Amino acid sequence: MRKSILLLLALSVSCVTLTACEHHRTFGEKVRDTVDPPKGPVERAGRSVDRSLGN
């Protein structure tokens, strides 16, 4: 029980830190989104996570 609570707490903290970052898209990111838009919500979320992590 304690492990599941700690896991849930760690997951919620990591999600909050990712959403707290406000990232302004660069020119290259805007061009990529225009030329090759994300196909669906999963790819859109993946690009968002990649950009917030700086990859």
mmCIF entry with sequence, helices, sheets and N, C-alpha, C, O atoms, coordinates in Angstrom:
data_MODEL
# 
_entry.id   MODEL 
# 
_entity.id                         1 
_entity.type                       polymer 
_entity.pdbx_number_of_molecules   1 
# 
_entity_poly.entity_id                      1 
_entity_poly.type                           'polypeptide(L)' 
_entity_poly.nstd_linkage                   no 
_entity_poly.nstd_monomer                   no 
_entity_poly.pdbx_seq_one_letter_code       MRKSILLLLALSVSCVTLTACEHHRTFGEKVRDTVDPPKGPVERAGRSVDRSLGN 
_entity_poly.pdbx_seq_one_letter_code_can   MRKSILLLLALSVSCVTLTACEHHRTFGEKVRDTVDPPKGPVERAGRSVDRSLGN 
_entity_poly.pdbx_strand_id                 A 
# 
loop_
_entity_poly_seq.entity_id 
_entity_poly_seq.num 
_entity_poly_seq.mon_id 
_entity_poly_seq.hetero 
1 1  MET n 
1 2  ARG n 
1 3  LYS n 
1 4  SER n 
1 5  ILE n 
1 6  LEU n 
1 7  LEU n 
1 8  LEU n 
1 9  LEU n 
1 10 ALA n 
1 11 LEU n 
1 12 SER n 
1 13 VAL n 
1 14 SER n 
1 15 CYS n 
1 16 VAL n 
1 17 THR n 
1 18 LEU n 
1 19 THR n 
1 20 ALA n 
1 21 CYS n 
1 22 GLU n 
1 23 HIS n 
1 24 HIS n 
1 25 ARG n 
1 26 THR n 
1 27 PHE n 
1 28 GLY n 
1 29 GLU n 
1 30 LYS n 
1 31 VAL n 
1 32 ARG n 
1 33 ASP n 
1 34 THR n 
1 35 VAL n 
1 36 ASP n 
1 37 PRO n 
1 38 PRO n 
1 39 LYS n 
1 40 GLY n 
1 41 PRO n 
1 42 VAL n 
1 43 GLU n 
1 44 ARG n 
1 45 ALA n 
1 46 GLY n 
1 47 ARG n 
1 48 SER n 
1 49 VAL n 
1 50 ASP n 
1 51 ARG n 
1 52 SER n 
1 53 LEU n 
1 54 GLY n 
1 55 ASN n 
# 
_struct_asym.id          A 
_struct_asym.entity_id   1 
# 
loop_
_struct_conf.conf_type_id 
_struct_conf.id 
_struct_conf.pdbx_PDB_helix_id 
_struct_conf.beg_label_comp_id 
_struct_conf.beg_label_asym_id 
_struct_conf.beg_label_seq_id 
_struct_conf.pdbx_beg_PDB_ins_code 
_struct_conf.end_label_comp_id 
_struct_conf.end_label_asym_id 
_struct_conf.end_label_seq_id 
_struct_conf.pdbx_end_PDB_ins_code 
_struct_conf.beg_auth_comp_id 
_struct_conf.beg_auth_asym_id 
_struct_conf.beg_auth_seq_id 
_struct_conf.end_auth_comp_id 
_struct_conf.end_auth_asym_id 
_struct_conf.end_auth_seq_id 
_struct_conf.pdbx_PDB_helix_class 
_struct_conf.details 
_struct_conf.pdbx_PDB_helix_length 
HELX_P HELX_P1 AA1 ARG A 2  ? ALA A 20 ? ARG A 2  ALA A 20 1 ? 19 
HELX_P HELX_P2 AA2 PHE A 27 ? VAL A 35 ? PHE A 27 VAL A 35 1 ? 9  
HELX_P HELX_P3 AA3 PRO A 41 ? LEU A 53 ? PRO A 41 LEU A 53 1 ? 13 
# 
_struct_conf_type.id          HELX_P 
_struct_conf_type.criteria    ? 
_struct_conf_type.reference   ? 
# 
loop_
_atom_site.group_PDB 
_atom_site.id 
_atom_site.type_symbol 
_atom_site.label_atom_id 
_atom_site.label_alt_id 
_atom_site.label_comp_id 
_atom_site.label_asym_id 
_atom_site.label_entity_id 
_atom_site.label_seq_id 
_atom_site.pdbx_PDB_ins_code 
_atom_site.Cartn_x 
_atom_site.Cartn_y 
_atom_site.Cartn_z 
_atom_site.occupancy 
_atom_site.B_iso_or_equiv 
_atom_site.pdbx_formal_charge 
_atom_site.auth_seq_id 
_atom_site.auth_comp_id 
_atom_site.auth_asym_id 
_atom_site.auth_atom_id 
_atom_site.pdbx_PDB_model_num 
ATOM 1   N N  . MET A 1 1  ? 0.823  -1.191 0.000   1.00 0.00 ? 1  MET A N  1 
ATOM 2   C CA . MET A 1 1  ? 0.000  0.000  0.000   1.00 0.00 ? 1  MET A CA 1 
ATOM 3   C C  . MET A 1 1  ? 0.871  1.260  0.000   1.00 0.00 ? 1  MET A C  1 
ATOM 4   O O  . MET A 1 1  ? 0.608  2.215  -0.730  1.00 0.00 ? 1  MET A O  1 
ATOM 5   N N  . ARG A 1 2  ? 1.894  1.238  0.820   1.00 0.00 ? 2  ARG A N  1 
ATOM 6   C CA . ARG A 1 2  ? 2.768  2.401  0.928   1.00 0.00 ? 2  ARG A CA 1 
ATOM 7   C C  . ARG A 1 2  ? 3.514  2.642  -0.385  1.00 0.00 ? 2  ARG A C  1 
ATOM 8   O O  . ARG A 1 2  ? 3.696  3.788  -0.797  1.00 0.00 ? 2  ARG A O  1 
ATOM 9   N N  . LYS A 1 3  ? 3.949  1.554  -1.046  1.00 0.00 ? 3  LYS A N  1 
ATOM 10  C CA . LYS A 1 3  ? 4.670  1.691  -2.310  1.00 0.00 ? 3  LYS A CA 1 
ATOM 11  C C  . LYS A 1 3  ? 3.777  2.303  -3.384  1.00 0.00 ? 3  LYS A C  1 
ATOM 12  O O  . LYS A 1 3  ? 4.225  3.144  -4.163  1.00 0.00 ? 3  LYS A O  1 
ATOM 13  N N  . SER A 1 4  ? 2.529  1.885  -3.426  1.00 0.00 ? 4  SER A N  1 
ATOM 14  C CA . SER A 1 4  ? 1.625  2.432  -4.440  1.00 0.00 ? 4  SER A CA 1 
ATOM 15  C C  . SER A 1 4  ? 1.342  3.903  -4.194  1.00 0.00 ? 4  SER A C  1 
ATOM 16  O O  . SER A 1 4  ? 1.211  4.672  -5.146  1.00 0.00 ? 4  SER A O  1 
ATOM 17  N N  . ILE A 1 5  ? 1.245  4.306  -2.943  1.00 0.00 ? 5  ILE A N  1 
ATOM 18  C CA . ILE A 1 5  ? 1.027  5.721  -2.631  1.00 0.00 ? 5  ILE A CA 1 
ATOM 19  C C  . ILE A 1 5  ? 2.251  6.538  -3.020  1.00 0.00 ? 5  ILE A C  1 
ATOM 20  O O  . ILE A 1 5  ? 2.124  7.617  -3.599  1.00 0.00 ? 5  ILE A O  1 
ATOM 21  N N  . LEU A 1 6  ? 3.436  6.026  -2.702  1.00 0.00 ? 6  LEU A N  1 
ATOM 22  C CA . LEU A 1 6  ? 4.665  6.734  -3.070  1.00 0.00 ? 6  LEU A CA 1 
ATOM 23  C C  . LEU A 1 6  ? 4.835  6.811  -4.584  1.00 0.00 ? 6  LEU A C  1 
ATOM 24  O O  . LEU A 1 6  ? 5.296  7.825  -5.108  1.00 0.00 ? 6  LEU A O  1 
ATOM 25  N N  . LEU A 1 7  ? 4.466  5.748  -5.281  1.00 0.00 ? 7  LEU A N  1 
ATOM 26  C CA . LEU A 1 7  ? 4.546  5.748  -6.738  1.00 0.00 ? 7  LEU A CA 1 
ATOM 27  C C  . LEU A 1 7  ? 3.592  6.772  -7.328  1.00 0.00 ? 7  LEU A C  1 
ATOM 28  O O  . LEU A 1 7  ? 3.958  7.511  -8.242  1.00 0.00 ? 7  LEU A O  1 
ATOM 29  N N  . LEU A 1 8  ? 2.383  6.819  -6.813  1.00 0.00 ? 8  LEU A N  1 
ATOM 30  C CA . LEU A 1 8  ? 1.398  7.794  -7.276  1.00 0.00 ? 8  LEU A CA 1 
ATOM 31  C C  . LEU A 1 8  ? 1.865  9.217  -6.991  1.00 0.00 ? 8  LEU A C  1 
ATOM 32  O O  . LEU A 1 8  ? 1.698  10.104 -7.829  1.00 0.00 ? 8  LEU A O  1 
ATOM 33  N N  . LEU A 1 9  ? 2.441  9.438  -5.830  1.00 0.00 ? 9  LEU A N  1 
ATOM 34  C CA . LEU A 1 9  ? 2.952  10.766 -5.478  1.00 0.00 ? 9  LEU A CA 1 
ATOM 35  C C  . LEU A 1 9  ? 4.098  11.168 -6.404  1.00 0.00 ? 9  LEU A C  1 
ATOM 36  O O  . LEU A 1 9  ? 4.147  12.309 -6.863  1.00 0.00 ? 9  LEU A O  1 
ATOM 37  N N  . ALA A 1 10 ? 5.018  10.245 -6.684  1.00 0.00 ? 10 ALA A N  1 
ATOM 38  C CA . ALA A 1 10 ? 6.137  10.541 -7.573  1.00 0.00 ? 10 ALA A CA 1 
ATOM 39  C C  . ALA A 1 10 ? 5.658  10.834 -8.991  1.00 0.00 ? 10 ALA A C  1 
ATOM 40  O O  . ALA A 1 10 ? 6.171  11.740 -9.649  1.00 0.00 ? 10 ALA A O  1 
ATOM 41  N N  . LEU A 1 11 ? 4.684  10.077 -9.456  1.00 0.00 ? 11 LEU A N  1 
ATOM 42  C CA . LEU A 1 11 ? 4.140  10.301 -10.789 1.00 0.00 ? 11 LEU A CA 1 
ATOM 43  C C  . LEU A 1 11 ? 3.449  11.655 -10.888 1.00 0.00 ? 11 LEU A C  1 
ATOM 44  O O  . LEU A 1 11 ? 3.604  12.362 -11.883 1.00 0.00 ? 11 LEU A O  1 
ATOM 45  N N  . SER A 1 12 ? 2.696  12.013 -9.872  1.00 0.00 ? 12 SER A N  1 
ATOM 46  C CA . SER A 1 12 ? 2.001  13.301 -9.911  1.00 0.00 ? 12 SER A CA 1 
ATOM 47  C C  . SER A 1 12 ? 2.981  14.465 -9.847  1.00 0.00 ? 12 SER A C  1 
ATOM 48  O O  . SER A 1 12 ? 2.768  15.483 -10.505 1.00 0.00 ? 12 SER A O  1 
ATOM 49  N N  . VAL A 1 13 ? 4.049  14.334 -9.068  1.00 0.00 ? 13 VAL A N  1 
ATOM 50  C CA . VAL A 1 13 ? 5.054  15.396 -8.998  1.00 0.00 ? 13 VAL A CA 1 
ATOM 51  C C  . VAL A 1 13 ? 5.761  15.556 -10.336 1.00 0.00 ? 13 VAL A C  1 
ATOM 52  O O  . VAL A 1 13 ? 6.006  16.680 -10.775 1.00 0.00 ? 13 VAL A O  1 
ATOM 53  N N  . SER A 1 14 ? 6.093  14.446 -10.989 1.00 0.00 ? 14 SER A N  1 
ATOM 54  C CA . SER A 1 14 ? 6.784  14.545 -12.279 1.00 0.00 ? 14 SER A CA 1 
ATOM 55  C C  . SER A 1 14 ? 5.875  15.148 -13.347 1.00 0.00 ? 14 SER A C  1 
ATOM 56  O O  . SER A 1 14 ? 6.343  15.904 -14.197 1.00 0.00 ? 14 SER A O  1 
ATOM 57  N N  . CYS A 1 15 ? 4.590  14.826 -13.316 1.00 0.00 ? 15 CYS A N  1 
ATOM 58  C CA . CYS A 1 15 ? 3.663  15.401 -14.290 1.00 0.00 ? 15 CYS A CA 1 
ATOM 59  C C  . CYS A 1 15 ? 3.468  16.890 -14.059 1.00 0.00 ? 15 CYS A C  1 
ATOM 60  O O  . CYS A 1 15 ? 3.351  17.655 -15.016 1.00 0.00 ? 15 CYS A O  1 
ATOM 61  N N  . VAL A 1 16 ? 3.431  17.304 -12.814 1.00 0.00 ? 16 VAL A N  1 
ATOM 62  C CA . VAL A 1 16 ? 3.269  18.722 -12.499 1.00 0.00 ? 16 VAL A CA 1 
ATOM 63  C C  . VAL A 1 16 ? 4.479  19.512 -12.965 1.00 0.00 ? 16 VAL A C  1 
ATOM 64  O O  . VAL A 1 16 ? 4.333  20.620 -13.482 1.00 0.00 ? 16 VAL A O  1 
ATOM 65  N N  . THR A 1 17 ? 5.671  18.957 -12.790 1.00 0.00 ? 17 THR A N  1 
ATOM 66  C CA . THR A 1 17 ? 6.861  19.690 -13.227 1.00 0.00 ? 17 THR A CA 1 
ATOM 67  C C  . THR A 1 17 ? 6.910  19.819 -14.739 1.00 0.00 ? 17 THR A C  1 
ATOM 68  O O  . THR A 1 17 ? 7.397  20.827 -15.251 1.00 0.00 ? 17 THR A O  1 
ATOM 69  N N  . LEU A 1 18 ? 6.413  18.817 -15.471 1.00 0.00 ? 18 LEU A N  1 
ATOM 70  C CA . LEU A 1 18 ? 6.406  18.914 -16.932 1.00 0.00 ? 18 LEU A CA 1 
ATOM 71  C C  . LEU A 1 18 ? 5.385  19.941 -17.419 1.00 0.00 ? 18 LEU A C  1 
ATOM 72  O O  . LEU A 1 18 ? 5.643  20.661 -18.383 1.00 0.00 ? 18 LEU A O  1 
ATOM 73  N N  . THR A 1 19 ? 4.245  20.011 -16.769 1.00 0.00 ? 19 THR A N  1 
ATOM 74  C CA . THR A 1 19 ? 3.221  20.954 -17.208 1.00 0.00 ? 19 THR A CA 1 
ATOM 75  C C  . THR A 1 19 ? 3.494  22.363 -16.722 1.00 0.00 ? 19 THR A C  1 
ATOM 76  O O  . THR A 1 19 ? 2.947  23.321 -17.268 1.00 0.00 ? 19 THR A O  1 
ATOM 77  N N  . ALA A 1 20 ? 4.334  22.507 -15.702 1.00 0.00 ? 20 ALA A N  1 
ATOM 78  C CA . ALA A 1 20 ? 4.627  23.835 -15.176 1.00 0.00 ? 20 ALA A CA 1 
ATOM 79  C C  . ALA A 1 20 ? 5.567  24.614 -16.091 1.00 0.00 ? 20 ALA A C  1 
ATOM 80  O O  . ALA A 1 20 ? 5.603  25.843 -16.035 1.00 0.00 ? 20 ALA A O  1 
ATOM 81  N N  . CYS A 1 21 ? 6.318  23.925 -16.921 1.00 0.00 ? 21 CYS A N  1 
ATOM 82  C CA . CYS A 1 21 ? 7.250  24.588 -17.823 1.00 0.00 ? 21 CYS A CA 1 
ATOM 83  C C  . CYS A 1 21 ? 6.474  25.222 -18.970 1.00 0.00 ? 21 CYS A C  1 
ATOM 84  O O  . CYS A 1 21 ? 5.717  24.555 -19.676 1.00 0.00 ? 21 CYS A O  1 
ATOM 85  N N  . GLU A 1 22 ? 6.676  26.497 -19.134 1.00 0.00 ? 22 GLU A N  1 
ATOM 86  C CA . GLU A 1 22 ? 6.055  27.165 -20.281 1.00 0.00 ? 22 GLU A CA 1 
ATOM 87  C C  . GLU A 1 22 ? 7.113  27.291 -21.357 1.00 0.00 ? 22 GLU A C  1 
ATOM 88  O O  . GLU A 1 22 ? 8.137  27.945 -21.161 1.00 0.00 ? 22 GLU A O  1 
ATOM 89  N N  . HIS A 1 23 ? 6.869  26.678 -22.469 1.00 0.00 ? 23 HIS A N  1 
ATOM 90  C CA . HIS A 1 23 ? 7.857  26.638 -23.543 1.00 0.00 ? 23 HIS A CA 1 
ATOM 91  C C  . HIS A 1 23 ? 7.328  27.418 -24.735 1.00 0.00 ? 23 HIS A C  1 
ATOM 92  O O  . HIS A 1 23 ? 6.214  27.179 -25.203 1.00 0.00 ? 23 HIS A O  1 
ATOM 93  N N  . HIS A 1 24 ? 8.124  28.340 -25.215 1.00 0.00 ? 24 HIS A N  1 
ATOM 94  C CA . HIS A 1 24 ? 7.773  29.081 -26.415 1.00 0.00 ? 24 HIS A CA 1 
ATOM 95  C C  . HIS A 1 24 ? 8.431  28.382 -27.590 1.00 0.00 ? 24 HIS A C  1 
ATOM 96  O O  . HIS A 1 24 ? 9.646  28.181 -27.605 1.00 0.00 ? 24 HIS A O  1 
ATOM 97  N N  . ARG A 1 25 ? 7.621  28.014 -28.575 1.00 0.00 ? 25 ARG A N  1 
ATOM 98  C CA . ARG A 1 25 ? 8.134  27.266 -29.715 1.00 0.00 ? 25 ARG A CA 1 
ATOM 99  C C  . ARG A 1 25 ? 9.102  28.106 -30.529 1.00 0.00 ? 25 ARG A C  1 
ATOM 100 O O  . ARG A 1 25 ? 8.888  29.301 -30.730 1.00 0.00 ? 25 ARG A O  1 
ATOM 101 N N  . THR A 1 26 ? 10.160 27.475 -30.990 1.00 0.00 ? 26 THR A N  1 
ATOM 102 C CA . THR A 1 26 ? 11.128 28.145 -31.838 1.00 0.00 ? 26 THR A CA 1 
ATOM 103 C C  . THR A 1 26 ? 10.604 28.176 -33.266 1.00 0.00 ? 26 THR A C  1 
ATOM 104 O O  . THR A 1 26 ? 9.588  27.556 -33.582 1.00 0.00 ? 26 THR A O  1 
ATOM 105 N N  . PHE A 1 27 ? 11.301 28.898 -34.112 1.00 0.00 ? 27 PHE A N  1 
ATOM 106 C CA . PHE A 1 27 ? 10.901 28.987 -35.520 1.00 0.00 ? 27 PHE A CA 1 
ATOM 107 C C  . PHE A 1 27 ? 10.914 27.613 -36.168 1.00 0.00 ? 27 PHE A C  1 
ATOM 108 O O  . PHE A 1 27 ? 10.004 27.279 -36.928 1.00 0.00 ? 27 PHE A O  1 
ATOM 109 N N  . GLY A 1 28 ? 11.941 26.806 -35.877 1.00 0.00 ? 28 GLY A N  1 
ATOM 110 C CA . GLY A 1 28 ? 12.035 25.465 -36.458 1.00 0.00 ? 28 GLY A CA 1 
ATOM 111 C C  . GLY A 1 28 ? 10.892 24.560 -36.021 1.00 0.00 ? 28 GLY A C  1 
ATOM 112 O O  . GLY A 1 28 ? 10.380 23.769 -36.814 1.00 0.00 ? 28 GLY A O  1 
ATOM 113 N N  . GLU A 1 29 ? 10.495 24.677 -34.755 1.00 0.00 ? 29 GLU A N  1 
ATOM 114 C CA . GLU A 1 29 ? 9.379  23.868 -34.264 1.00 0.00 ? 29 GLU A CA 1 
ATOM 115 C C  . GLU A 1 29 ? 8.069  24.282 -34.928 1.00 0.00 ? 29 GLU A C  1 
ATOM 116 O O  . GLU A 1 29 ? 7.232  23.434 -35.236 1.00 0.00 ? 29 GLU A O  1 
ATOM 117 N N  . LYS A 1 30 ? 7.890  25.583 -35.148 1.00 0.00 ? 30 LYS A N  1 
ATOM 118 C CA . LYS A 1 30 ? 6.676  26.059 -35.820 1.00 0.00 ? 30 LYS A CA 1 
ATOM 119 C C  . LYS A 1 30 ? 6.624  25.562 -37.257 1.00 0.00 ? 30 LYS A C  1 
ATOM 120 O O  . LYS A 1 30 ? 5.565  25.170 -37.748 1.00 0.00 ? 30 LYS A O  1 
ATOM 121 N N  . VAL A 1 31 ? 7.782  25.581 -37.938 1.00 0.00 ? 31 VAL A N  1 
ATOM 122 C CA . VAL A 1 31 ? 7.842  25.097 -39.321 1.00 0.00 ? 31 VAL A CA 1 
ATOM 123 C C  . VAL A 1 31 ? 7.545  23.606 -39.356 1.00 0.00 ? 31 VAL A C  1 
ATOM 124 O O  . VAL A 1 31 ? 6.791  23.143 -40.211 1.00 0.00 ? 31 VAL A O  1 
ATOM 125 N N  . ARG A 1 32 ? 8.130  22.854 -38.435 1.00 0.00 ? 32 ARG A N  1 
ATOM 126 C CA . ARG A 1 32 ? 7.889  21.401 -38.413 1.00 0.00 ? 32 ARG A CA 1 
ATOM 127 C C  . ARG A 1 32 ? 6.419  21.095 -38.159 1.00 0.00 ? 32 ARG A C  1 
ATOM 128 O O  . ARG A 1 32 ? 5.860  20.193 -38.784 1.00 0.00 ? 32 ARG A O  1 
ATOM 129 N N  . ASP A 1 33 ? 5.787  21.831 -37.254 1.00 0.00 ? 33 ASP A N  1 
ATOM 130 C CA . ASP A 1 33 ? 4.370  21.598 -36.978 1.00 0.00 ? 33 ASP A CA 1 
ATOM 131 C C  . ASP A 1 33 ? 3.495  21.983 -38.162 1.00 0.00 ? 33 ASP A C  1 
ATOM 132 O O  . ASP A 1 33 ? 2.417  21.415 -38.341 1.00 0.00 ? 33 ASP A O  1 
ATOM 133 N N  . THR A 1 34 ? 3.943  22.941 -38.976 1.00 0.00 ? 34 THR A N  1 
ATOM 134 C CA . THR A 1 34 ? 3.171  23.341 -40.148 1.00 0.00 ? 34 THR A CA 1 
ATOM 135 C C  . THR A 1 34 ? 3.356  22.350 -41.289 1.00 0.00 ? 34 THR A C  1 
ATOM 136 O O  . THR A 1 34 ? 2.386  21.931 -41.920 1.00 0.00 ? 34 THR A O  1 
ATOM 137 N N  . VAL A 1 35 ? 4.612  21.975 -41.552 1.00 0.00 ? 35 VAL A N  1 
ATOM 138 C CA . VAL A 1 35 ? 4.909  21.077 -42.671 1.00 0.00 ? 35 VAL A CA 1 
ATOM 139 C C  . VAL A 1 35 ? 4.504  19.642 -42.350 1.00 0.00 ? 35 VAL A C  1 
ATOM 140 O O  . VAL A 1 35 ? 3.929  18.952 -43.192 1.00 0.00 ? 35 VAL A O  1 
ATOM 141 N N  . ASP A 1 36 ? 4.802  19.195 -41.135 1.00 0.00 ? 36 ASP A N  1 
ATOM 142 C CA . ASP A 1 36 ? 4.502  17.819 -40.724 1.00 0.00 ? 36 ASP A CA 1 
ATOM 143 C C  . ASP A 1 36 ? 3.742  17.867 -39.391 1.00 0.00 ? 36 ASP A C  1 
ATOM 144 O O  . ASP A 1 36 ? 4.329  17.636 -38.335 1.00 0.00 ? 36 ASP A O  1 
ATOM 145 N N  . PRO A 1 37 ? 2.435  18.168 -39.440 1.00 0.00 ? 37 PRO A N  1 
ATOM 146 C CA . PRO A 1 37 ? 1.681  18.294 -38.196 1.00 0.00 ? 37 PRO A CA 1 
ATOM 147 C C  . PRO A 1 37 ? 1.571  16.955 -37.465 1.00 0.00 ? 37 PRO A C  1 
ATOM 148 O O  . PRO A 1 37 ? 1.584  15.899 -38.098 1.00 0.00 ? 37 PRO A O  1 
ATOM 149 N N  . PRO A 1 38 ? 1.463  16.995 -36.139 1.00 0.00 ? 38 PRO A N  1 
ATOM 150 C CA . PRO A 1 38 ? 1.318  15.745 -35.394 1.00 0.00 ? 38 PRO A CA 1 
ATOM 151 C C  . PRO A 1 38 ? 0.032  15.019 -35.782 1.00 0.00 ? 38 PRO A C  1 
ATOM 152 O O  . PRO A 1 38 ? -1.024 15.631 -35.948 1.00 0.00 ? 38 PRO A O  1 
ATOM 153 N N  . LYS A 1 39 ? 0.147  13.716 -35.921 1.00 0.00 ? 39 LYS A N  1 
ATOM 154 C CA . LYS A 1 39 ? -1.005 12.904 -36.324 1.00 0.00 ? 39 LYS A CA 1 
ATOM 155 C C  . LYS A 1 39 ? -1.621 12.270 -35.083 1.00 0.00 ? 39 LYS A C  1 
ATOM 156 O O  . LYS A 1 39 ? -1.258 11.157 -34.702 1.00 0.00 ? 39 LYS A O  1 
ATOM 157 N N  . GLY A 1 40 ? -2.537 12.968 -34.465 1.00 0.00 ? 40 GLY A N  1 
ATOM 158 C CA . GLY A 1 40 ? -3.245 12.445 -33.304 1.00 0.00 ? 40 GLY A CA 1 
ATOM 159 C C  . GLY A 1 40 ? -2.716 12.978 -31.990 1.00 0.00 ? 40 GLY A C  1 
ATOM 160 O O  . GLY A 1 40 ? -1.665 13.616 -31.939 1.00 0.00 ? 40 GLY A O  1 
ATOM 161 N N  . PRO A 1 41 ? -3.454 12.709 -30.930 1.00 0.00 ? 41 PRO A N  1 
ATOM 162 C CA . PRO A 1 41 ? -3.096 13.243 -29.620 1.00 0.00 ? 41 PRO A CA 1 
ATOM 163 C C  . PRO A 1 41 ? -1.844 12.616 -29.017 1.00 0.00 ? 41 PRO A C  1 
ATOM 164 O O  . PRO A 1 41 ? -1.155 13.259 -28.225 1.00 0.00 ? 41 PRO A O  1 
ATOM 165 N N  . VAL A 1 42 ? -1.540 11.375 -29.377 1.00 0.00 ? 42 VAL A N  1 
ATOM 166 C CA . VAL A 1 42 ? -0.358 10.724 -28.814 1.00 0.00 ? 42 VAL A CA 1 
ATOM 167 C C  . VAL A 1 42 ? 0.910  11.362 -29.358 1.00 0.00 ? 42 VAL A C  1 
ATOM 168 O O  . VAL A 1 42 ? 1.836  11.638 -28.595 1.00 0.00 ? 42 VAL A O  1 
ATOM 169 N N  . GLU A 1 43 ? 0.968  11.598 -30.650 1.00 0.00 ? 43 GLU A N  1 
ATOM 170 C CA . GLU A 1 43 ? 2.149  12.241 -31.236 1.00 0.00 ? 43 GLU A CA 1 
ATOM 171 C C  . GLU A 1 43 ? 2.272  13.686 -30.757 1.00 0.00 ? 43 GLU A C  1 
ATOM 172 O O  . GLU A 1 43 ? 3.380  14.167 -30.523 1.00 0.00 ? 43 GLU A O  1 
ATOM 173 N N  . ARG A 1 44 ? 1.157  14.374 -30.610 1.00 0.00 ? 44 ARG A N  1 
ATOM 174 C CA . ARG A 1 44 ? 1.175  15.748 -30.105 1.00 0.00 ? 44 ARG A CA 1 
ATOM 175 C C  . ARG A 1 44 ? 1.726  15.774 -28.676 1.00 0.00 ? 44 ARG A C  1 
ATOM 176 O O  . ARG A 1 44 ? 2.525  16.647 -28.339 1.00 0.00 ? 44 ARG A O  1 
ATOM 177 N N  . ALA A 1 45 ? 1.307  14.831 -27.844 1.00 0.00 ? 45 ALA A N  1 
ATOM 178 C CA . ALA A 1 45 ? 1.810  14.755 -26.470 1.00 0.00 ? 45 ALA A CA 1 
ATOM 179 C C  . ALA A 1 45 ? 3.287  14.387 -26.456 1.00 0.00 ? 45 ALA A C  1 
ATOM 180 O O  . ALA A 1 45 ? 4.048  14.908 -25.640 1.00 0.00 ? 45 ALA A O  1 
ATOM 181 N N  . GLY A 1 46 ? 3.697  13.501 -27.346 1.00 0.00 ? 46 GLY A N  1 
ATOM 182 C CA . GLY A 1 46 ? 5.099  13.115 -27.418 1.00 0.00 ? 46 GLY A CA 1 
ATOM 183 C C  . GLY A 1 46 ? 5.994  14.277 -27.795 1.00 0.00 ? 46 GLY A C  1 
ATOM 184 O O  . GLY A 1 46 ? 7.061  14.456 -27.208 1.00 0.00 ? 46 GLY A O  1 
ATOM 185 N N  . ARG A 1 47 ? 5.572  15.066 -28.766 1.00 0.00 ? 47 ARG A N  1 
ATOM 186 C CA . ARG A 1 47 ? 6.359  16.245 -29.145 1.00 0.00 ? 47 ARG A CA 1 
ATOM 187 C C  . ARG A 1 47 ? 6.416  17.246 -28.006 1.00 0.00 ? 47 ARG A C  1 
ATOM 188 O O  . ARG A 1 47 ? 7.450  17.875 -27.781 1.00 0.00 ? 47 ARG A O  1 
ATOM 189 N N  . SER A 1 48 ? 5.321  17.397 -27.292 1.00 0.00 ? 48 SER A N  1 
ATOM 190 C CA . SER A 1 48 ? 5.276  18.326 -26.171 1.00 0.00 ? 48 SER A CA 1 
ATOM 191 C C  . SER A 1 48 ? 6.252  17.902 -25.069 1.00 0.00 ? 48 SER A C  1 
ATOM 192 O O  . SER A 1 48 ? 6.972  18.730 -24.511 1.00 0.00 ? 48 SER A O  1 
ATOM 193 N N  . VAL A 1 49 ? 6.264  16.605 -24.765 1.00 0.00 ? 49 VAL A N  1 
ATOM 194 C CA . VAL A 1 49 ? 7.175  16.100 -23.744 1.00 0.00 ? 49 VAL A CA 1 
ATOM 195 C C  . VAL A 1 49 ? 8.621  16.264 -24.210 1.00 0.00 ? 49 VAL A C  1 
ATOM 196 O O  . VAL A 1 49 ? 9.472  16.690 -23.429 1.00 0.00 ? 49 VAL A O  1 
ATOM 197 N N  . ASP A 1 50 ? 8.911  15.932 -25.469 1.00 0.00 ? 50 ASP A N  1 
ATOM 198 C CA . ASP A 1 50 ? 10.269 16.091 -25.988 1.00 0.00 ? 50 ASP A CA 1 
ATOM 199 C C  . ASP A 1 50 ? 10.742 17.530 -25.884 1.00 0.00 ? 50 ASP A C  1 
ATOM 200 O O  . ASP A 1 50 ? 11.882 17.790 -25.499 1.00 0.00 ? 50 ASP A O  1 
ATOM 201 N N  . ARG A 1 51 ? 9.872  18.457 -26.223 1.00 0.00 ? 51 ARG A N  1 
ATOM 202 C CA . ARG A 1 51 ? 10.264 19.865 -26.187 1.00 0.00 ? 51 ARG A CA 1 
ATOM 203 C C  . ARG A 1 51 ? 10.430 20.367 -24.764 1.00 0.00 ? 51 ARG A C  1 
ATOM 204 O O  . ARG A 1 51 ? 11.295 21.204 -24.505 1.00 0.00 ? 51 ARG A O  1 
ATOM 205 N N  . SER A 1 52 ? 9.625  19.876 -23.843 1.00 0.00 ? 52 SER A N  1 
ATOM 206 C CA . SER A 1 52 ? 9.762  20.331 -22.454 1.00 0.00 ? 52 SER A CA 1 
ATOM 207 C C  . SER A 1 52 ? 11.011 19.764 -21.805 1.00 0.00 ? 52 SER A C  1 
ATOM 208 O O  . SER A 1 52 ? 11.570 20.372 -20.893 1.00 0.00 ? 52 SER A O  1 
ATOM 209 N N  . LEU A 1 53 ? 11.459 18.583 -22.278 1.00 0.00 ? 53 LEU A N  1 
ATOM 210 C CA . LEU A 1 53 ? 12.687 18.004 -21.749 1.00 0.00 ? 53 LEU A CA 1 
ATOM 211 C C  . LEU A 1 53 ? 13.919 18.556 -22.444 1.00 0.00 ? 53 LEU A C  1 
ATOM 212 O O  . LEU A 1 53 ? 15.037 18.355 -21.970 1.00 0.00 ? 53 LEU A O  1 
ATOM 213 N N  . GLY A 1 54 ? 13.733 19.245 -23.559 1.00 0.00 ? 54 GLY A N  1 
ATOM 214 C CA . GLY A 1 54 ? 14.861 19.844 -24.261 1.00 0.00 ? 54 GLY A CA 1 
ATOM 215 C C  . GLY A 1 54 ? 15.541 18.915 -25.233 1.00 0.00 ? 54 GLY A C  1 
ATOM 216 O O  . GLY A 1 54 ? 16.678 19.176 -25.624 1.00 0.00 ? 54 GLY A O  1 
ATOM 217 N N  . ASN A 1 55 ? 14.892 17.840 -25.640 1.00 0.00 ? 55 ASN A N  1 
ATOM 218 C CA . ASN A 1 55 ? 15.490 16.888 -26.592 1.00 0.00 ? 55 ASN A CA 1 
ATOM 219 C C  . ASN A 1 55 ? 15.226 17.304 -28.005 1.00 0.00 ? 55 ASN A C  1 
ATOM 220 O O  . ASN A 1 55 ? 15.652 16.625 -28.939 1.00 0.00 ? 55 ASN A O  1 
# 
